[in-house]
Amino acid sequence: MASADLPEIRTPFDEFEVGFNIIIDLITPGTRVLDLGCGSGTLLQRLRDEKDVEGCGVELEQESVIQCVERGIRVMKLDLDDGLGGFPDLSYEYVILSRTLQQLMRPDLVLKEMMRVGSKCIITFPNFGHWKVALQYLIRGRVPQCSTHPHPWFNTPDIHPVTISDFRDFIKEIGGKIEREIHIVGNVPREDAFWANRRAEWGCCLISAV
């Protein structure tokens, strides 16, 4: 299928903003949003200001928790790999996991918990199947380093690299359904991008339980 630009998504200045813009455009105003691995709370602040959401963040790093509090963001200090046992079923309209999937010890546990807690889940991740990554393996014979995987092998936080094709199969295996799939190709968001598994630097999916 030919790729199509998403006209409602704003033109980004960098790859972080394009990812946040995609997420923001997927969320209905005035809803409840839980952001897992929320960092300093930048995304939740934008969602509060632009979409009037009732947001809560989950973060492990103390410095980031403090930054969230300074932004006026409600935040809980929690290790995602321990699950989301403190959150009731379907207590949020959206649960977000942005750029953190590949860093989890138990991504299967976390995503199942996300689908329990949220009506919809939004997940963004760097695509390890991108052609530049594959080319580094093929030509240099080394663990790739690029904009989506910037760390050397010995101190990378990315312990579970995943491709777009892997992710599609994974969601089926854990009982989920991909309702919408958006790819970032050359820093431009596209839906149904041609050969996304090799061309897209990032994937973004809207997920629900089957």
C-alpha positions in Angstrom: 0.0 0.0 0.0 1.3 3.5 -0.8 2.4 5.6 2.1 0.3 8.5 3.1 1.2 11.6 5.2 -0.9 12.3 8.3 -2.1 15.9 7.6 -3.3 16.6 11.1 0.2 16.0 12.6 2.3 19.2 12.9 5.7 19.6 11.3 8.3 18.6 13.8 11.6 20.3 14.7 13.3 17.0 15.8 12.6 13.3 16.3 11.5 13.8 19.9 8.9 16.4 19.0 7.5 14.4 16.1 7.0 11.4 18.4 5.3 13.6 21.0 3.1 15.2 18.3 1.9 11.8 17.1 1.0 10.8 20.6 -0.8 14.1 21.4 -2.8 13.9 18.1 -4.0 10.3 19.0 -5.4 11.4 22.4 -8.9 12.6 22.9 -9.1 15.9 24.9 -10.2 15.8 28.5 -9.3 12.1 29.1 -7.2 10.4 31.7 -3.7 9.5 30.7 -1.0 7.4 32.4 2.5 8.0 31.0 4.9 5.1 31.9 8.6 6.1 32.0 7.5 9.7 31.8 11.0 11.2 32.3 10.8 14.9 33.3 7.1 15.2 32.4 7.5 17.1 29.1 4.8 15.0 27.3 2.3 15.1 30.2 2.8 18.9 30.5 2.0 19.3 26.8 -1.0 17.0 27.1 -2.3 19.0 30.1 -1.8 22.3 28.3 -2.9 21.3 24.8 -5.5 18.5 25.5 -6.7 19.3 29.0 -6.0 15.7 30.1 -5.9 14.5 33.7 -2.4 13.0 33.6 -0.2 10.9 35.9 3.4 9.8 35.3 5.4 6.8 36.4 9.1 7.2 36.7 12.0 5.5 38.5 14.8 8.1 38.3 14.6 10.4 41.3 15.9 13.5 39.4 13.2 13.0 36.8 10.5 12.6 39.5 11.6 16.0 41.0 11.4 17.6 37.6 7.9 16.3 37.1 6.9 17.8 40.5 8.4 21.1 39.5 6.2 21.1 36.4 3.1 20.4 38.5 2.8 16.8 37.1 1.4 14.1 39.4 4.0 11.3 39.4 4.7 8.0 41.1 8.1 6.5 41.6 7.9 2.9 40.4 9.9 0.2 38.5 7.8 -0.8 35.5 9.2 -4.3 35.6 7.4 -4.8 38.9 4.0 -4.3 37.1 1.2 -1.9 37.7 -0.5 -3.6 40.6 -1.5 -0.3 42.3 -3.6 0.8 39.3 -7.2 -0.6 39.0 -8.5 -2.1 35.8 -9.5 0.4 33.1 -8.7 3.3 35.3 -7.3 5.4 32.4 -8.5 6.0 28.9 -4.9 5.9 27.6 -1.6 4.4 28.8 1.5 5.6 27.1 4.9 3.9 26.8 7.2 6.1 24.8 10.7 5.1 23.9 10.9 2.7 26.8 9.7 -0.7 25.5 13.2 -1.9 24.5 14.6 -1.0 27.9 12.2 -3.3 29.9 13.3 -6.6 31.4 9.7 -7.9 31.0 8.0 -6.1 28.1 5.3 -8.9 27.9 4.3 -8.3 31.6 4.3 -4.5 31.2 2.2 -4.5 28.0 -0.3 -6.9 29.5 -0.6 -4.6 32.5 -1.0 -1.6 30.2 -3.9 -3.3 28.4 -5.5 -4.1 31.8 -5.2 -0.5 33.1 -6.0 1.4 30.0 -8.8 1.3 27.4 -6.1 2.2 24.8 -2.4 2.0 24.8 0.1 4.1 22.8 3.6 2.6 22.3 6.5 4.2 20.5 9.8 2.4 19.9 13.0 2.6 17.8 12.9 0.2 14.9 15.9 -2.2 15.0 15.0 -3.4 11.5 15.9 -0.1 9.9 18.2 -0.5 6.9 21.0 1.6 8.4 21.1 -0.7 11.4 21.1 -3.8 9.3 23.8 -2.3 7.1 26.1 -1.7 10.0 25.8 -5.3 11.0 26.5 -6.5 7.4 29.3 -4.1 6.5 31.1 -3.5 9.8 30.2 -6.6 11.7 29.5 -4.6 14.8 26.7 -3.7 17.1 25.1 -0.7 15.4 25.2 2.9 16.7 23.0 5.5 15.1 20.5 8.1 16.1 17.9 5.6 17.3 20.5 3.4 19.0 23.2 5.9 20.1 24.9 3.9 22.9 27.8 1.4 22.5 26.9 -2.2 23.3 28.6 -2.2 26.7 26.4 0.5 28.3 23.2 0.6 26.2 19.9 0.7 28.1 18.3 -1.1 25.1 18.3 -4.7 26.3 15.5 -5.9 24.0 15.9 -4.4 20.5 12.7 -4.9 18.5 11.7 -4.4 14.9 8.3 -3.3 13.6 7.6 -6.9 12.3 8.6 -8.3 15.7 6.3 -5.9 17.5 3.3 -6.9 15.3 3.7 -10.5 16.1 4.3 -9.7 19.8 1.1 -7.9 20.2 -0.9 -10.8 18.8 0.9 -13.2 21.1 -0.1 -11.2 24.2 -3.7 -10.9 23.2 -3.6 -7.3 21.8 -4.8 -5.6 18.7 -3.1 -2.8 16.8 -5.8 -0.3 15.9 -3.5 2.2 14.2 0.1 2.1 13.2 2.2 5.2 12.4 5.8 5.1 11.2 8.4 7.9 11.3 10.4 7.8 8.0 13.0 10.4 7.6 11.5 12.3 10.6 8.1 12.4 8.8 5.1 10.6 10.3 3.4 8.2 7.8 0.6 5.7 8.1 0.8 2.4 6.2 4.3 3.3 5.0 5.7 1.1 2.3 8.3 -1.4 3.6 8.1 0.2 7.1 10.2 -2.5 8.7 13.2 -1.4 6.7 12.5 2.3 6.1 11.1 3.6 9.4 13.3 4.8 12.2 10.5 4.7 14.7 7.2 2.9 15.1 4.1 4.2 17.0 1.1 2.0 17.6 -2.3 2.5 19.2 -3.2 -0.8 20.9 -6.2 -2.3 22.6 -7.1 -5.6 24.1 -8.9 -8.1 21.8 
